[in-house]
Amino acid sequence: LEMHYQPKLNLQTQRIVGVEALMRWHHPALGMIPPVQFIPIAEELGLILSMGKWALEQACADALAWQKFGLPEVVTSVNLSPRQFESRTLIADIKAVLESSGLEPSLLELEITEGAVMANPEHAAELLRTIRDMGVGLAIDDFGTGYSSLSYLKHFPLSTVKIDRSFINDLSQDADARALIDGIITLSHGLRMKVVAEGIETVAQLEYLRSHGCDEAQGYWLCKPVPADEARDFMARHLRNQFAPSVLA
């Protein structure tokens, strides 16, 4: 297993402010296998809990290594599977990883799906409050593709809403998709939540989201998911380019 990272860009400051940690399986014969193919199998076999804890440990370790390298602090987002979310040891696991790594809790964000929280909303709300009380951020992933019950958003102590890439793909030719994006941004900000757009592939998409108040964006336009050392180098280059003196100055 390997951890890859996709940087997130603050659309107002143009700075890299976070990364999403994504698990990859490097198979000796089949090459790099994406999580959509092996995570469901790991869930069925009961391997996802140990894999998920390893991912959390590795992501925190890489985040600290980037700091020691001299990069500014960024928020590292790690996905929680539904099985992990149901685990009785989840809180203890998060505490243990934070203590052993030394990473500031505010620099860790856990991404959960709509389906995971809606399976048992009352239990989910209590669990999420415990995580938030630890100082860890919480993002609802792929928002708009599951239950999409906007009324439930206010019941969960979320810090971030992630707009699913399917809405972003339809931006240019679908007025309904644009209306939904605008609504999600307005609602999320009203509930004091940050909005991140996934799957940005064009400048037009980026500019639309920036002009409509979206906070952050990730996607191939900026950077594909890459191994930790490549993510570190990308962030370092981006930082140098941002603060490089202008040729016209």
Backbone as CSV, one residue per row, in Angstrom:
resi,resn,N_x,N_y,N_z,CA_x,CA_y,CA_z,C_x,C_y,C_z
1,LEU,0.836,-1.198,0.000,0.000,0.000,0.000,0.871,1.248,0.000
2,GLU,0.401,2.273,-0.646,1.077,3.571,-0.664,0.043,4.659,-0.405
3,MET,0.517,5.780,0.109,-0.348,6.946,0.245,0.045,7.969,-0.806
4,HIS,-0.936,8.443,-1.557,-0.733,9.534,-2.506,-1.515,10.741,-1.988
5,TYR,-1.138,11.925,-2.482,-1.722,13.159,-1.957,-2.085,14.093,-3.099
6,GLN,-3.296,14.662,-3.001,-3.729,15.655,-3.991,-3.874,17.010,-3.304
7,PRO,-3.073,17.996,-3.718,-3.120,19.320,-3.087,-4.446,20.042,-3.307
8,LYS,-4.763,20.937,-2.365,-5.951,21.784,-2.444,-5.512,23.235,-2.468
9,LEU,-6.127,23.994,-3.360,-5.780,25.402,-3.552,-6.840,26.308,-2.946
10,ASN,-6.408,27.292,-2.138,-7.319,28.332,-1.674,-7.576,29.261,-2.855
11,LEU,-8.831,29.398,-3.257,-9.158,30.124,-4.489,-8.988,31.636,-4.355
12,GLN,-8.895,32.138,-3.134,-8.701,33.575,-2.964,-7.230,33.942,-2.823
13,THR,-6.499,33.180,-2.001,-5.078,33.506,-1.757,-4.143,32.846,-2.758
14,GLN,-4.645,31.834,-3.488,-3.840,31.066,-4.451,-2.753,30.231,-3.764
15,ARG,-2.917,29.967,-2.495,-1.938,29.160,-1.758,-2.435,27.723,-1.591
16,ILE,-1.485,26.796,-1.526,-1.817,25.419,-1.203,-2.068,25.357,0.302
17,VAL,-3.277,24.982,0.687,-3.639,25.011,2.105,-3.981,23.623,2.650
18,GLY,-4.000,22.623,1.781,-4.334,21.294,2.257,-4.016,20.239,1.217
19,VAL,-4.126,18.985,1.644,-3.981,17.850,0.736,-5.018,16.802,1.137
20,GLU,-5.461,16.027,0.153,-6.280,14.860,0.464,-5.408,13.626,0.328
21,ALA,-5.391,12.799,1.385,-4.607,11.569,1.373,-5.441,10.456,0.740
22,LEU,-4.859,9.765,-0.231,-5.577,8.736,-0.973,-4.740,7.454,-1.036
23,MET,-5.327,6.372,-0.613,-4.612,5.099,-0.576,-4.501,4.490,-1.970
24,ARG,-3.344,3.897,-2.251,-3.117,3.189,-3.513,-2.507,1.819,-3.209
25,TRP,-2.847,0.840,-4.048,-2.267,-0.489,-3.909,-1.364,-0.719,-5.113
26,HIS,-0.074,-0.865,-4.831,0.896,-1.099,-5.903,1.075,-2.598,-6.075
27,HIS,0.306,-3.158,-7.006,0.342,-4.597,-7.247,1.533,-4.937,-8.147
28,PRO,2.299,-5.992,-7.816,3.506,-6.314,-8.604,3.232,-6.641,-10.063
29,ALA,2.042,-7.173,-10.368,1.737,-7.536,-11.753,0.761,-6.568,-12.411
30,LEU,-0.220,-6.079,-11.637,-1.271,-5.240,-12.213,-0.962,-3.749,-12.130
31,GLY,0.118,-3.396,-11.437,0.467,-1.982,-11.318,-0.326,-1.286,-10.230
32,MET,-0.538,0.027,-10.404,-1.214,0.829,-9.385,-2.726,0.646,-9.474
33,ILE,-3.311,0.174,-8.386,-4.755,-0.094,-8.358,-5.434,0.965,-7.493
34,PRO,-6.433,1.662,-8.026,-7.106,2.728,-7.271,-8.005,2.161,-6.183
35,PRO,-8.290,2.962,-5.161,-9.081,2.478,-4.023,-10.490,2.038,-4.379
36,VAL,-11.066,2.603,-5.442,-12.440,2.218,-5.802,-12.512,0.729,-6.135
37,GLN,-11.369,0.136,-6.499,-11.350,-1.274,-6.863,-11.051,-2.184,-5.675
38,PHE,-10.196,-1.739,-4.738,-9.828,-2.666,-3.675,-10.446,-2.355,-2.310
39,ILE,-10.909,-1.125,-2.093,-11.500,-0.797,-0.789,-12.766,-1.621,-0.509
40,PRO,-13.697,-1.772,-1.490,-14.883,-2.599,-1.203,-14.527,-4.032,-0.806
41,ILE,-13.490,-4.581,-1.428,-13.062,-5.943,-1.083,-12.477,-5.962,0.324
42,ALA,-11.679,-4.936,0.647,-11.103,-4.847,1.990,-12.196,-4.703,3.045
43,GLU,-13.268,-3.985,2.694,-14.402,-3.843,3.610,-15.036,-5.216,3.876
44,GLU,-15.260,-5.975,2.795,-15.898,-7.282,2.931,-15.040,-8.245,3.743
45,LEU,-13.737,-8.192,3.568,-12.834,-9.127,4.237,-12.479,-8.691,5.656
46,GLY,-12.917,-7.481,6.048,-12.613,-7.008,7.390,-11.219,-6.437,7.543
47,LEU,-10.549,-6.157,6.418,-9.187,-5.624,6.469,-9.149,-4.100,6.561
48,ILE,-10.298,-3.467,6.342,-10.307,-2.017,6.186,-9.937,-1.284,7.472
49,LEU,-10.213,-1.880,8.634,-9.900,-1.190,9.886,-8.396,-1.027,10.065
50,SER,-7.651,-2.102,9.842,-6.194,-2.005,9.980,-5.597,-1.151,8.863
51,MET,-6.144,-1.256,7.657,-5.654,-0.441,6.540,-5.944,1.036,6.792
52,GLY,-7.140,1.309,7.321,-7.517,2.697,7.590,-6.647,3.327,8.668
53,LYS,-6.334,2.561,9.703,-5.473,3.096,10.756,-4.070,3.347,10.216
54,TRP,-3.584,2.429,9.377,-2.266,2.639,8.763,-2.264,3.911,7.920
55,ALA,-3.328,4.121,7.148,-3.418,5.317,6.304,-3.372,6.582,7.156
56,LEU,-4.074,6.559,8.274,-4.093,7.704,9.182,-2.695,7.969,9.741
57,GLU,-2.019,6.908,10.165,-0.664,7.043,10.705,0.295,7.584,9.651
58,GLN,0.217,7.034,8.437,1.133,7.447,7.373,0.893,8.890,6.953
59,ALA,-0.384,9.283,6.857,-0.713,10.649,6.453,-0.210,11.665,7.476
60,CYS,-0.379,11.368,8.760,0.110,12.273,9.809,1.631,12.349,9.790
61,ALA,2.279,11.213,9.576,3.745,11.188,9.523,4.264,12.008,8.337
62,ASP,3.615,11.872,7.184,4.043,12.634,6.002,3.822,14.131,6.213
63,ALA,2.700,14.494,6.851,2.418,15.914,7.110,3.498,16.529,7.993
64,LEU,3.938,15.794,8.994,5.005,16.295,9.867,6.331,16.370,9.131
65,ALA,6.584,15.400,8.261,7.832,15.413,7.483,7.891,16.644,6.583
66,TRP,6.750,17.040,6.011,6.721,18.243,5.168,7.031,19.492,5.997
67,GLN,6.505,19.525,7.213,6.798,20.667,8.092,8.296,20.748,8.387
68,LYS,8.903,19.593,8.697,10.335,19.562,9.008,11.164,19.942,7.786
69,PHE,10.627,19.680,6.604,11.297,20.054,5.359,11.285,21.574,5.176
70,GLY,10.375,22.244,5.891,10.302,23.701,5.821,9.065,24.243,5.135
71,LEU,8.133,23.360,4.770,6.910,23.821,4.113,5.930,24.391,5.130
72,PRO,5.093,25.319,4.732,4.044,25.822,5.633,3.088,24.693,6.012
73,GLU,2.439,24.842,7.146,1.477,23.843,7.593,0.292,23.776,6.621
74,VAL,-0.142,22.555,6.316,-1.342,22.349,5.503,-2.234,21.350,6.229
75,VAL,-3.521,21.419,5.948,-4.473,20.476,6.532,-4.466,19.199,5.703
76,THR,-4.273,18.073,6.362,-4.273,16.771,5.690,-5.611,16.082,5.919
77,SER,-6.299,15.777,4.816,-7.609,15.127,4.887,-7.465,13.639,4.604
78,VAL,-8.036,12.830,5.480,-7.966,11.374,5.345,-9.385,10.819,5.296
79,ASN,-9.647,9.952,4.340,-10.978,9.368,4.190,-11.231,8.275,5.228
80,LEU,-12.437,8.291,5.791,-12.882,7.220,6.680,-13.894,6.355,5.938
81,SER,-13.691,5.059,5.931,-14.662,4.165,5.306,-15.861,4.002,6.238
82,PRO,-17.007,3.577,5.708,-18.172,3.335,6.565,-17.887,2.349,7.694
83,ARG,-17.082,1.309,7.404,-16.747,0.337,8.442,-15.911,0.977,9.546
84,GLN,-14.978,1.835,9.171,-14.191,2.556,10.179,-15.090,3.438,11.042
85,PHE,-16.034,4.085,10.371,-16.926,5.006,11.084,-17.757,4.266,12.125
86,GLU,-18.016,2.996,11.881,-18.795,2.181,12.808,-17.921,1.534,13.887
87,SER,-16.611,1.634,13.736,-15.701,0.940,14.650,-15.754,1.527,16.065
88,ARG,-15.769,0.644,17.054,-15.781,1.083,18.448,-14.453,1.705,18.866
89,THR,-13.406,1.406,18.111,-12.074,1.914,18.485,-11.695,3.190,17.735
90,LEU,-12.615,3.745,16.960,-12.266,4.891,16.113,-11.702,6.057,16.916
91,ILE,-12.375,6.469,17.982,-11.913,7.608,18.774,-10.547,7.323,19.365
92,ALA,-10.382,6.131,19.929,-9.094,5.747,20.516,-7.997,5.725,19.453
93,ASP,-8.336,5.247,18.255,-7.352,5.193,17.170,-6.902,6.598,16.770
94,ILE,-7.857,7.514,16.648,-7.515,8.894,16.269,-6.618,9.526,17.326
95,LYS,-6.983,9.361,18.599,-6.176,9.916,19.686,-4.773,9.338,19.680
96,ALA,-4.671,8.025,19.483,-3.374,7.359,19.500,-2.479,7.858,18.364
97,VAL,-3.054,8.015,17.183,-2.268,8.476,16.030,-1.798,9.917,16.235
98,LEU,-2.672,10.769,16.757,-2.285,12.163,17.008,-1.188,12.241,18.059
99,GLU,-1.307,11.451,19.119,-0.305,11.475,20.183,1.036,10.930,19.702
100,SER,1.003,9.833,18.960,2.258,9.223,18.511,2.955,10.047,17.433
101,SER,2.169,10.716,16.596,2.768,11.507,15.507,3.177,12.898,15.962
102,GLY,2.410,13.461,16.911,2.684,14.823,17.348,2.054,15.882,16.456
103,LEU,1.220,15.457,15.492,0.567,16.414,14.595,-0.521,17.177,15.355
104,GLU,-0.597,18.482,15.099,-1.649,19.285,15.698,-3.013,18.793,15.192
105,PRO,-3.971,18.568,16.094,-5.287,18.078,15.663,-5.946,18.965,14.607
106,SER,-5.708,20.270,14.673,-6.333,21.191,13.717,-5.802,21.000,12.299
107,LEU,-4.688,20.267,12.161,-4.116,20.024,10.836,-4.561,18.692,10.258
108,LEU,-5.490,18.029,10.957,-6.056,16.769,10.464,-7.544,16.960,10.208
109,GLU,-7.997,16.453,9.070,-9.417,16.487,8.731,-9.821,15.092,8.280
110,LEU,-10.946,14.618,8.759,-11.457,13.312,8.373,-12.629,13.488,7.417
111,GLU,-12.585,12.775,6.299,-13.647,12.859,5.304,-14.573,11.654,5.427
112,ILE,-15.869,11.927,5.523,-16.867,10.876,5.646,-17.905,11.054,4.550
113,THR,-18.617,9.981,4.249,-19.640,10.045,3.207,-21.009,10.310,3.807
114,GLU,-21.911,10.772,2.973,-23.291,10.986,3.417,-23.900,9.681,3.926
115,GLY,-23.639,8.589,3.203,-24.203,7.307,3.579,-23.779,6.868,4.969
116,ALA,-22.517,7.141,5.337,-22.008,6.717,6.639,-22.729,7.433,7.774
117,VAL,-22.980,8.726,7.622,-23.620,9.467,8.714,-25.128,9.252,8.733
118,MET,-25.711,8.985,7.576,-27.169,8.842,7.524,-27.643,7.456,7.934
119,ALA,-26.725,6.494,8.018,-27.117,5.150,8.422,-27.681,5.150,9.842
120,ASN,-27.100,5.984,10.699,-27.570,6.124,12.083,-27.278,7.558,12.517
121,PRO,-28.137,8.503,12.130,-27.848,9.925,12.330,-27.561,10.328,13.776
122,GLU,-28.303,9.789,14.728,-28.099,10.180,16.123,-26.733,9.743,16.631
123,HIS,-26.379,8.491,16.343,-25.058,7.997,16.749,-23.958,8.775,16.035
124,ALA,-24.180,9.038,14.748,-23.185,9.768,13.967,-22.941,11.153,14.543
125,ALA,-24.005,11.854,14.901,-23.873,13.208,15.440,-23.054,13.195,16.731
126,GLU,-23.310,12.216,17.588,-22.572,12.115,18.852,-21.097,11.816,18.600
127,LEU,-20.836,10.891,17.693,-19.458,10.526,17.360,-18.708,11.705,16.745
128,LEU,-19.364,12.407,15.840,-18.733,13.549,15.179,-18.439,14.674,16.168
129,ARG,-19.325,14.882,17.130,-19.066,15.912,18.143,-17.835,15.562,18.973
130,THR,-17.673,14.282,19.286,-16.495,13.845,20.041,-15.220,14.120,19.248
131,ILE,-15.258,13.844,17.949,-14.085,14.089,17.096,-13.796,15.583,16.997
132,ARG,-14.845,16.382,16.821,-14.660,17.836,16.716,-14.118,18.423,18.021
133,ASP,-14.548,17.847,19.158,-14.053,18.323,20.456,-12.558,18.051,20.618
134,MET,-12.036,17.112,19.848,-10.601,16.826,19.866,-9.822,17.864,19.056
135,GLY,-10.548,18.697,18.286,-9.893,19.700,17.457,-9.681,19.275,16.023
136,VAL,-10.176,18.090,15.672,-10.015,17.554,14.318,-11.161,18.039,13.429
137,GLY,-10.847,18.377,12.184,-11.864,18.833,11.241,-12.655,17.667,10.671
138,LEU,-13.851,17.958,10.158,-14.718,16.931,9.576,-15.291,17.438,8.250
139,ALA,-15.124,16.641,7.212,-15.653,17.004,5.896,-16.660,15.961,5.445
140,ILE,-17.752,16.424,4.830,-18.715,15.507,4.211,-18.322,15.396,2.742
141,ASP,-17.995,14.189,2.314,-17.418,13.975,0.979,-18.510,13.736,-0.059
142,ASP,-18.221,14.102,-1.314,-19.131,13.855,-2.448,-20.530,14.364,-2.166
143,PHE,-20.632,15.549,-1.592,-21.953,16.046,-1.198,-22.845,16.234,-2.420
144,GLY,-24.089,15.812,-2.259,-25.065,15.960,-3.338,-25.330,14.684,-4.099
145,THR,-24.565,13.612,-3.796,-24.734,12.370,-4.561,-25.460,11.292,-3.766
146,GLY,-25.640,11.509,-2.470,-26.278,10.492,-1.634,-27.666,10.908,-1.217
147,TYR,-27.855,11.007,0.078,-29.184,11.345,0.601,-29.542,12.798,0.313
148,SER,-28.529,13.660,0.310,-28.719,15.071,-0.023,-29.805,15.752,0.803
149,SER,-29.926,15.350,2.046,-30.900,15.982,2.925,-30.261,17.208,3.561
150,LEU,-30.546,18.369,2.982,-29.887,19.591,3.446,-30.211,19.883,4.903
151,SER,-31.400,19.472,5.349,-31.784,19.768,6.727,-30.884,19.059,7.730
152,TYR,-30.284,17.950,7.302,-29.435,17.203,8.221,-28.080,17.867,8.431
153,LEU,-27.671,18.704,7.499,-26.357,19.338,7.610,-26.198,20.083,8.934
154,LYS,-27.253,20.743,9.367,-27.144,21.558,10.576,-27.032,20.706,11.841
155,HIS,-27.360,19.416,11.744,-27.301,18.547,12.919,-25.908,17.954,13.142
156,PHE,-25.057,18.047,12.140,-23.729,17.453,12.256,-22.673,18.550,12.380
157,PRO,-21.713,18.389,13.288,-20.682,19.426,13.502,-19.583,19.368,12.446
158,LEU,-19.957,19.590,11.212,-19.005,19.513,10.102,-18.253,20.829,9.931
159,SER,-17.040,20.733,9.421,-16.263,21.937,9.133,-16.159,22.200,7.636
160,THR,-16.388,21.159,6.820,-16.176,21.273,5.376,-17.224,20.480,4.605
161,VAL,-17.679,21.052,3.495,-18.541,20.347,2.541,-17.792,20.246,1.222
162,LYS,-17.704,19.037,0.681,-17.008,18.832,-0.585,-18.031,18.597,-1.695
163,ILE,-17.974,19.431,-2.722,-18.891,19.297,-3.856,-18.380,18.193,-4.777
164,ASP,-19.239,17.254,-5.099,-18.842,16.119,-5.920,-18.450,16.550,-7.334
165,ARG,-17.495,15.811,-7.893,-16.971,16.145,-9.224,-18.027,16.064,-10.317
166,SER,-19.078,15.282,-10.114,-20.113,15.165,-11.140,-20.782,16.509,-11.401
167,PHE,-20.944,17.336,-10.365,-21.505,18.672,-10.551,-20.526,19.567,-11.313
168,ILE,-19.239,19.405,-10.998,-18.204,20.229,-11.643,-18.132,19.907,-13.130
169,ASN,-18.231,18.619,-13.476,-18.177,18.212,-14.888,-19.285,18.858,-15.706
170,ASP,-20.434,19.081,-15.069,-21.608,19.601,-15.784,-21.693,21.127,-15.776
171,LEU,-20.700,21.783,-15.187,-20.772,23.240,-15.009,-21.035,24.000,-16.300
172,SER,-20.315,23.643,-17.353,-20.343,24.459,-18.560,-21.672,24.394,-19.305
173,GLN,-22.335,23.211,-19.283,-23.546,23.075,-20.099,-24.825,22.818,-19.312
174,ASP,-24.748,22.814,-17.989,-25.919,22.457,-17.196,-26.240,23.558,-16.179
175,ALA,-27.297,24.316,-16.473,-27.694,25.406,-15.578,-28.129,24.875,-14.219
176,ASP,-28.716,23.668,-14.210,-29.142,23.077,-12.940,-27.947,22.770,-12.048
177,ALA,-26.859,22.275,-12.652,-25.650,21.984,-11.882,-25.085,23.267,-11.276
178,ARG,-25.100,24.347,-12.058,-24.600,25.628,-11.537,-25.475,26.118,-10.388
179,ALA,-26.790,25.953,-10.532,-27.712,26.379,-9.469,-27.470,25.577,-8.192
180,LEU,-27.239,24.274,-8.348,-26.988,23.429,-7.182,-25.680,23.814,-6.500
181,ILE,-24.646,24.078,-7.288,-23.362,24.492,-6.721,-23.517,25.800,-5.955
182,ASP,-24.208,26.752,-6.572,-24.426,28.042,-5.903,-25.175,27.845,-4.591
183,GLY,-26.169,26.956,-4.615,-26.955,26.707,-3.413,-26.136,26.047,-2.316
184,ILE,-25.305,25.078,-2.685,-24.459,24.392,-1.701,-23.480,25.367,-1.068
185,ILE,-22.897,26.243,-1.890,-21.939,27.225,-1.361,-22.626,28.173,-0.382
186,THR,-23.769,28.699,-0.781,-24.504,29.645,0.077,-24.927,28.988,1.384
187,LEU,-25.499,27.793,1.287,-25.963,27.080,2.476,-24.801,26.754,3.406
188,SER,-23.727,26.237,2.853,-22.572,25.845,3.670,-21.982,27.041,4.396
189,HIS,-21.830,28.145,3.689,-21.289,29.346,4.331,-22.232,29.845,5.418
190,GLY,-23.527,29.713,5.179,-24.491,30.121,6.195,-24.388,29.287,7.450
191,LEU,-23.937,28.042,7.302,-23.740,27.140,8.437,-22.285,27.148,8.916
192,ARG,-21.529,28.141,8.454,-20.127,28.331,8.870,-19.239,27.150,8.474
193,MET,-19.479,26.623,7.296,-18.669,25.527,6.768,-17.897,25.985,5.537
194,LYS,-16.714,25.444,5.385,-15.881,25.701,4.216,-16.352,24.816,3.068
195,VAL,-16.185,25.287,1.833,-16.608,24.525,0.656,-15.398,24.206,-0.224
196,VAL,-15.245,22.926,-0.532,-14.158,22.466,-1.397,-14.762,21.794,-2.622
197,ALA,-14.299,22.157,-3.802,-14.770,21.536,-5.040,-13.760,20.500,-5.516
198,GLU,-14.260,19.331,-5.884,-13.404,18.248,-6.368,-13.458,18.169,-7.893
199,GLY,-12.410,17.622,-8.473,-12.426,17.301,-9.895,-12.287,18.491,-10.824
200,ILE,-11.551,19.523,-10.405,-11.344,20.694,-11.272,-10.373,20.338,-12.393
201,GLU,-10.814,20.530,-13.628,-9.969,20.156,-14.759,-9.738,21.304,-15.740
202,THR,-10.464,22.413,-15.593,-10.303,23.519,-16.539,-10.244,24.859,-15.801
203,VAL,-9.666,25.846,-16.467,-9.611,27.196,-15.911,-11.023,27.766,-15.766
204,ALA,-11.887,27.445,-16.717,-13.267,27.956,-16.670,-13.982,27.472,-15.404
205,GLN,-13.806,26.209,-15.071,-14.405,25.679,-13.841,-13.848,26.410,-12.623
206,LEU,-12.535,26.584,-12.619,-11.874,27.249,-11.495,-12.399,28.672,-11.319
207,GLU,-12.489,29.409,-12.417,-12.916,30.806,-12.343,-14.381,30.918,-11.915
208,TYR,-15.208,29.993,-12.397,-16.619,30.019,-11.978,-16.713,29.834,-10.465
209,LEU,-16.015,28.844,-9.947,-16.072,28.549,-8.516,-15.504,29.693,-7.687
210,ARG,-14.412,30.282,-8.170,-13.814,31.404,-7.436,-14.792,32.579,-7.390
211,SER,-15.400,32.890,-8.522,-16.295,34.052,-8.582,-17.596,33.820,-7.812
212,HIS,-17.907,32.555,-7.521,-19.133,32.256,-6.779,-18.864,31.876,-5.331
213,GLY,-17.656,32.170,-4.866,-17.386,32.076,-3.434,-16.894,30.750,-2.909
214,CYS,-16.603,29.782,-3.789,-16.053,28.506,-3.320,-14.692,28.763,-2.678
215,ASP,-14.412,28.079,-1.573,-13.202,28.362,-0.800,-11.954,27.684,-1.355
216,GLU,-12.064,26.392,-1.671,-10.890,25.640,-2.108,-11.250,24.713,-3.259
217,ALA,-10.222,24.294,-3.990,-10.448,23.396,-5.124,-9.300,22.411,-5.241
218,GLN,-9.634,21.225,-5.732,-8.621,20.221,-6.031,-8.996,19.534,-7.327
219,GLY,-8.010,19.012,-8.020,-8.293,18.337,-9.285,-7.066,18.308,-10.167
220,TYR,-7.210,17.661,-11.308,-6.064,17.486,-12.207,-5.569,18.812,-12.772
221,TRP,-6.422,19.834,-12.801,-5.941,21.139,-13.291,-4.779,21.621,-12.434
222,LEU,-4.867,21.360,-11.143,-3.807,21.772,-10.228,-2.741,20.698,-10.112
223,CYS,-3.156,19.498,-9.720,-2.204,18.409,-9.522,-2.967,17.110,-9.324
224,LYS,-2.526,16.045,-9.962,-3.124,14.729,-9.715,-2.590,14.180,-8.391
225,PRO,-3.216,13.161,-7.816,-2.663,12.549,-6.609,-1.275,11.971,-6.891
226,VAL,-0.306,12.310,-6.042,1.082,11.886,-6.245,1.660,11.392,-4.918
227,PRO,2.750,10.607,-4.964,3.381,10.143,-3.731,3.864,11.306,-2.864
228,ALA,4.164,11.020,-1.597,4.470,12.061,-0.614,5.634,12.949,-1.041
229,ASP,6.689,12.356,-1.592,7.842,13.180,-1.969,7.515,14.090,-3.148
230,GLU,6.687,13.601,-4.080,6.286,14.442,-5.210,5.334,15.546,-4.753
231,ALA,4.454,15.232,-3.814,3.565,16.258,-3.262,4.376,17.336,-2.563
232,ARG,5.378,16.918,-1.808,6.263,17.873,-1.127,6.942,18.787,-2.146
233,ASP,7.486,18.202,-3.209,8.187,19.001,-4.221,7.231,19.935,-4.947
234,PHE,6.003,19.452,-5.224,5.009,20.301,-5.878,4.681,21.508,-5.011
235,MET,4.461,21.272,-3.716,4.123,22.375,-2.811,5.281,23.351,-2.679
236,ALA,6.499,22.831,-2.685,7.674,23.704,-2.595,7.798,24.569,-3.849
237,ARG,7.588,23.976,-5.024,7.640,24.739,-6.282,6.553,25.797,-6.311
238,HIS,5.360,25.409,-5.906,4.232,26.350,-5.910,4.529,27.526,-4.993
239,LEU,5.133,27.247,-3.859,5.472,28.301,-2.908,6.525,29.242,-3.495
240,ARG,7.533,28.660,-4.132,8.588,29.486,-4.747,8.013,30.362,-5.853
241,ASN,7.167,29.784,-6.703,6.579,30.537,-7.815,5.679,31.656,-7.314
242,GLN,4.997,31.393,-6.213,4.071,32.386,-5.693,4.788,33.620,-5.174
243,PHE,5.951,33.376,-4.560,6.666,34.487,-3.947,7.882,34.938,-4.770
244,ALA,8.015,34.403,-5.989,9.091,34.840,-6.854,8.841,36.273,-7.294
245,PRO,9.900,37.110,-7.347,9.700,38.504,-7.769,9.218,38.577,-9.213
246,SER,8.321,39.489,-9.458,7.786,39.655,-10.793,8.857,40.150,-11.752
247,VAL,8.817,39.652,-12.983,9.779,40.086,-14.002,9.629,41.574,-14.286
248,LEU,8.387,42.073,-14.135,8.132,43.464,-14.445,8.443,44.390,-13.259
249,ALA,8.674,43.809,-12.073,8.903,44.637,-10.890,10.231,45.363,-10.967
